Amino acid sequence: MAERVVPERVVPAQRLADEAGFKKSCIPEVGRLLALAAAAKPGGVVAESGTGAGVGTAWLHSGLGPGARLVTVERDEELARRAAGLFADDDRVRVLTGDWRLLEAHAPFDVFFCDGGGKRDAPERVVELLAPGGILVLDDFTPSAEWPPRFEGHVDELRLFYLTHPDLDATEVLTTPASSAVVAARRA
């Protein structure tokens, strides 16, 4: 069986995460989902809330079409600066430093990986930032075999919000046996 290829920018981004002690980078299973989402919108505007060390950014970048652009935001100035350095040679990528709401100036999004701010504190606004047909990816959920989905014995209201939002067609995707992602498309 052939080994899965890791996009070239993921390796230095993961190295940067390790050097910085950043432990919240997206896992390869989510990364492949991000690359797929970006590739599905070859001329689109791709956004990420929560750049971190740029691992998710690198996965999104690997799927970018020549006419696409990627904007990502990170609150930590040092992480943002270092992540920006990984993409300094590609003018399709812009790394912002500050609150996730800085992304609003670049909306609507054809792909939005909401891994930082917005996901929990302003979920309705996250949906509003999607273009019609835009793809939303939210990771770091714990799989639940129950409906409504539960986490630590209680209904997972956040996950339920995205899975049942009237403007989204959404599903939960198992990324590993212990983790899942919500993937949604905004209805036209």
TABELRA-V46609 format. One record per pair of residues at least 12 apart in sequence whose ideal C-beta (glycine too) atoms are under 8 Angstrom apart, sorted by sequence separation. I is the first residue (numbers start at 1). J is the second residue. D is the distance in Angstrom with one decimal. If there is no record, write none. Layout:
# TABELRA-V46609
i=I j=J d=D
i=I j=J d=D
This chain:
# TABELRA-V46609
i=13 j=25 d=7.5
i=48 j=60 d=6.2
i=60 j=72 d=7.8
i=83 j=95 d=5.5
i=114 j=126 d=5.2
i=144 j=156 d=6.7
i=148 j=160 d=5.1
i=170 j=182 d=5.9
i=171 j=183 d=6.0
i=57 j=70 d=7.0
i=159 j=172 d=7.3
i=170 j=183 d=6.9
i=171 j=184 d=7.6
i=46 j=60 d=5.6
i=112 j=126 d=7.0
i=149 j=163 d=7.2
i=170 j=184 d=3.6
i=57 j=72 d=5.1
i=80 j=95 d=5.5
i=103 j=118 d=7.9
i=141 j=156 d=7.4
i=144 j=159 d=7.8
i=169 j=184 d=6.4
i=170 j=185 d=7.8
i=80 j=96 d=7.2
i=81 j=97 d=7.3
i=100 j=116 d=5.6
i=101 j=117 d=7.4
i=168 j=184 d=4.1
i=169 j=185 d=5.1
i=80 j=97 d=4.1
i=100 j=117 d=3.0
i=101 j=118 d=7.8
i=112 j=129 d=6.2
i=168 j=185 d=6.9
i=10 j=28 d=8.0
i=46 j=64 d=6.7
i=54 j=72 d=7.9
i=99 j=117 d=6.4
i=100 j=118 d=4.9
i=112 j=130 d=5.9
i=141 j=159 d=5.7
i=168 j=186 d=6.1
i=169 j=187 d=6.3
i=119 j=138 d=5.9
i=163 j=182 d=6.3
i=165 j=184 d=7.4
i=167 j=186 d=5.8
i=168 j=187 d=6.8
i=77 j=97 d=5.3
i=109 j=129 d=5.6
i=162 j=182 d=4.9
i=167 j=187 d=5.5
i=10 j=31 d=6.6
i=44 j=65 d=7.6
i=51 j=72 d=4.4
i=72 j=93 d=7.6
i=74 j=95 d=6.8
i=104 j=125 d=8.0
i=108 j=129 d=6.2
i=109 j=130 d=5.7
i=110 j=131 d=5.4
i=163 j=184 d=7.9
i=6 j=28 d=6.9
i=34 j=56 d=6.0
i=38 j=60 d=4.8
i=42 j=64 d=8.0
i=43 j=65 d=5.8
i=46 j=68 d=5.9
i=48 j=70 d=7.3
i=50 j=72 d=8.0
i=51 j=73 d=6.4
i=52 j=74 d=6.5
i=70 j=92 d=6.1
i=71 j=93 d=7.9
i=72 j=94 d=7.4
i=73 j=95 d=7.6
i=74 j=96 d=7.5
i=75 j=97 d=7.6
i=107 j=129 d=4.2
i=108 j=130 d=6.3
i=109 j=131 d=6.1
i=112 j=134 d=6.5
i=114 j=136 d=6.6
i=162 j=184 d=6.0
i=37 j=60 d=7.7
i=38 j=61 d=7.6
i=40 j=63 d=7.9
i=42 j=65 d=2.8
i=45 j=68 d=7.3
i=46 j=69 d=7.0
i=47 j=70 d=7.4
i=48 j=71 d=7.6
i=49 j=72 d=7.7
i=50 j=73 d=7.6
i=51 j=74 d=3.5
i=69 j=92 d=4.9
i=70 j=93 d=4.8
i=71 j=94 d=4.8
i=72 j=95 d=5.5
i=73 j=96 d=4.2
i=74 j=97 d=6.3
i=75 j=98 d=6.6
i=108 j=131 d=3.7
i=110 j=133 d=7.4
i=111 j=134 d=6.7
i=112 j=135 d=7.3
i=114 j=137 d=7.4
i=115 j=138 d=7.6
i=149 j=172 d=7.3
i=159 j=182 d=6.3
i=4 j=28 d=7.5
i=7 j=31 d=8.0
i=31 j=55 d=7.1
i=35 j=59 d=5.1
i=38 j=62 d=7.5
i=39 j=63 d=3.7
i=41 j=65 d=7.5
i=42 j=66 d=7.5
i=43 j=67 d=3.8
i=44 j=68 d=5.3
i=45 j=69 d=5.8
i=46 j=70 d=4.5
i=47 j=71 d=5.3
i=48 j=72 d=3.9
i=49 j=73 d=6.0
i=50 j=74 d=6.7
i=68 j=92 d=6.3
i=69 j=93 d=7.5
i=70 j=94 d=7.2
i=72 j=96 d=7.0
i=73 j=97 d=7.3
i=75 j=99 d=6.8
i=107 j=131 d=7.9
i=110 j=134 d=5.1
i=111 j=135 d=4.9
i=112 j=136 d=5.2
i=113 j=137 d=4.8
i=114 j=138 d=5.6
i=115 j=139 d=6.4
i=138 j=162 d=6.2
i=31 j=56 d=6.8
i=34 j=59 d=4.3
i=35 j=60 d=7.0
i=38 j=63 d=3.2
i=39 j=64 d=7.9
i=42 j=67 d=6.4
i=43 j=68 d=5.8
i=46 j=71 d=7.5
i=47 j=72 d=6.9
i=48 j=73 d=7.4
i=69 j=94 d=7.3
i=71 j=96 d=6.6
i=73 j=98 d=6.4
i=75 j=100 d=7.9
i=104 j=129 d=6.6
i=109 j=134 d=5.4
i=110 j=135 d=7.1
i=112 j=137 d=7.3
i=115 j=140 d=7.5
i=30 j=56 d=7.4
i=34 j=60 d=4.9
i=37 j=63 d=6.9
i=38 j=64 d=5.4
i=39 j=65 d=7.1
i=42 j=68 d=6.1
i=45 j=71 d=7.3
i=53 j=79 d=5.9
i=57 j=83 d=6.3
i=61 j=87 d=6.7
i=73 j=99 d=7.5
i=103 j=129 d=6.9
i=108 j=134 d=6.5
i=111 j=137 d=7.4
i=136 j=162 d=7.4
i=25 j=52 d=5.6
i=31 j=58 d=7.8
i=32 j=59 d=7.2
i=35 j=62 d=4.7
i=36 j=63 d=6.4
i=38 j=65 d=7.9
i=41 j=68 d=6.7
i=52 j=79 d=6.2
i=73 j=100 d=5.6
i=4 j=32 d=7.7
i=7 j=35 d=6.9
i=24 j=52 d=5.9
i=25 j=53 d=6.0
i=31 j=59 d=3.5
i=35 j=63 d=3.8
i=51 j=79 d=6.8
i=54 j=82 d=7.7
i=58 j=86 d=6.9
i=64 j=92 d=6.1
i=26 j=55 d=5.6
i=30 j=59 d=7.7
i=34 j=63 d=7.0
i=51 j=80 d=6.0
i=53 j=82 d=6.9
i=54 j=83 d=3.5
i=57 j=86 d=7.6
i=61 j=90 d=7.2
i=64 j=93 d=8.0
i=73 j=102 d=5.1
i=143 j=172 d=7.4
i=22 j=52 d=5.6
i=25 j=55 d=3.7
i=26 j=56 d=4.2
i=38 j=68 d=6.8
i=53 j=83 d=5.8
i=57 j=87 d=7.0
i=73 j=103 d=5.6
i=22 j=53 d=4.7
i=25 j=56 d=6.9
i=52 j=83 d=7.2
i=141 j=172 d=6.9
i=143 j=174 d=5.9
i=38 j=70 d=7.5
i=51 j=83 d=5.0
i=54 j=86 d=5.0
i=61 j=93 d=6.3
i=71 j=103 d=6.4
i=136 j=168 d=7.0
i=20 j=53 d=5.7
i=26 j=59 d=6.7
i=54 j=87 d=7.3
i=136 j=170 d=7.8
i=143 j=177 d=7.7
i=17 j=52 d=6.7
i=71 j=106 d=4.6
i=123 j=158 d=6.9
i=143 j=178 d=7.2
i=17 j=53 d=3.6
i=57 j=93 d=7.3
i=139 j=175 d=6.8
i=142 j=178 d=7.0
i=143 j=179 d=7.2
i=16 j=53 d=4.4
i=17 j=54 d=7.8
i=142 j=179 d=6.9
i=143 j=180 d=4.6
i=16 j=54 d=6.4
i=17 j=55 d=5.8
i=57 j=95 d=7.4
i=120 j=158 d=6.1
i=123 j=161 d=5.3
i=127 j=165 d=5.9
i=141 j=179 d=6.9
i=142 j=180 d=7.1
i=14 j=53 d=7.5
i=119 j=158 d=7.6
i=123 j=162 d=6.8
i=140 j=179 d=6.9
i=141 j=180 d=4.6
i=13 j=53 d=5.7
i=127 j=167 d=5.7
i=139 j=179 d=7.2
i=141 j=181 d=6.6
i=13 j=54 d=4.1
i=14 j=55 d=5.6
i=54 j=95 d=7.7
i=75 j=116 d=7.3
i=127 j=168 d=6.4
i=139 j=180 d=7.9
i=140 j=181 d=7.9
i=141 j=182 d=6.5
i=13 j=55 d=4.5
i=68 j=110 d=7.9
i=74 j=116 d=7.4
i=75 j=117 d=7.4
i=139 j=181 d=4.3
i=73 j=116 d=7.4
i=138 j=181 d=6.2
i=13 j=57 d=6.9
i=51 j=95 d=5.9
i=73 j=117 d=7.9
i=137 j=181 d=6.0
i=138 j=182 d=4.5
i=9 j=54 d=7.7
i=10 j=55 d=6.2
i=13 j=58 d=4.3
i=137 j=182 d=7.6
i=138 j=183 d=7.9
i=12 j=58 d=7.9
i=136 j=182 d=7.6
i=137 j=183 d=5.6
i=138 j=184 d=7.9
i=136 j=183 d=7.1
i=10 j=58 d=4.4
i=135 j=183 d=6.9
i=136 j=184 d=4.4
i=9 j=58 d=3.9
i=10 j=59 d=6.2
i=135 j=184 d=7.3
i=136 j=185 d=7.4
i=50 j=100 d=7.4
i=135 j=185 d=5.5
i=136 j=186 d=7.2
i=7 j=58 d=6.1
i=49 j=100 d=4.3
i=60 j=111 d=7.3
i=134 j=185 d=6.9
i=7 j=59 d=6.5
i=9 j=61 d=5.8
i=10 j=62 d=7.3
i=133 j=185 d=6.2
i=134 j=186 d=4.8
i=9 j=62 d=7.0
i=60 j=113 d=6.3
i=133 j=186 d=6.5
i=7 j=61 d=7.3
i=49 j=103 d=6.2
i=132 j=186 d=5.8
i=7 j=62 d=3.5
i=131 j=186 d=6.8
i=132 j=187 d=7.1
i=133 j=188 d=6.2
i=47 j=103 d=5.2
i=130 j=186 d=4.0
i=132 j=188 d=4.1
i=22 j=79 d=6.6
i=56 j=113 d=5.9
i=20 j=78 d=7.5
i=20 j=79 d=6.3
i=47 j=106 d=6.4
i=56 j=115 d=6.0
i=127 j=186 d=6.8
i=47 j=107 d=7.4
i=45 j=106 d=6.4
i=20 j=82 d=7.1
i=45 j=107 d=7.6
i=47 j=109 d=4.5
i=45 j=108 d=7.1
i=46 j=109 d=6.9
i=49 j=112 d=7.6
i=52 j=115 d=7.7
i=45 j=109 d=5.3
i=46 j=110 d=6.5
i=47 j=111 d=7.1
i=48 j=112 d=7.7
i=49 j=113 d=7.3
i=50 j=114 d=7.7
i=52 j=116 d=7.9
i=44 j=109 d=7.7
i=45 j=110 d=5.4
i=46 j=111 d=4.4
i=47 j=112 d=4.9
i=48 j=113 d=4.5
i=49 j=114 d=4.9
i=50 j=115 d=4.0
i=51 j=116 d=7.7
i=16 j=82 d=5.6
i=44 j=110 d=2.9
i=45 j=111 d=7.8
i=46 j=112 d=7.8
i=47 j=113 d=7.2
i=48 j=114 d=7.9
i=49 j=115 d=6.1
i=50 j=116 d=2.3
i=16 j=83 d=7.0
i=44 j=111 d=6.1
i=46 j=113 d=7.8
i=48 j=115 d=6.5
i=49 j=116 d=4.2
i=50 j=117 d=6.9
i=48 j=116 d=8.0
i=49 j=117 d=5.4
i=41 j=110 d=3.9
i=49 j=118 d=5.1
i=13 j=83 d=7.1
i=16 j=86 d=7.0
i=41 j=111 d=5.3
i=49 j=119 d=7.1
i=40 j=111 d=7.5
i=13 j=86 d=5.7
i=38 j=111 d=5.5
i=12 j=86 d=5.8
i=37 j=111 d=4.8
i=37 j=113 d=7.5
i=9 j=86 d=6.0
i=9 j=87 d=7.4
i=34 j=113 d=5.7
i=47 j=129 d=7.4
i=45 j=131 d=7.5
i=44 j=131 d=7.8
i=26 j=115 d=6.8
i=41 j=134 d=7.9
i=41 j=135 d=7.0
i=40 j=135 d=6.6
i=37 j=135 d=4.8
i=37 j=137 d=5.8
i=34 j=137 d=6.3
i=33 j=137 d=6.2
i=30 j=137 d=7.6
i=30 j=139 d=4.7
i=27 j=139 d=8.0
i=26 j=139 d=6.3
i=33 j=173 d=7.0
i=33 j=175 d=7.1
i=30 j=175 d=5.5
i=29 j=175 d=4.1
i=37 j=183 d=7.7
i=29 j=176 d=5.7
i=27 j=175 d=6.8
i=33 j=181 d=6.3
i=27 j=176 d=7.0
i=30 j=179 d=8.0
i=29 j=179 d=7.7
i=33 j=183 d=7.1
i=30 j=181 d=5.9
i=27 j=179 d=7.1
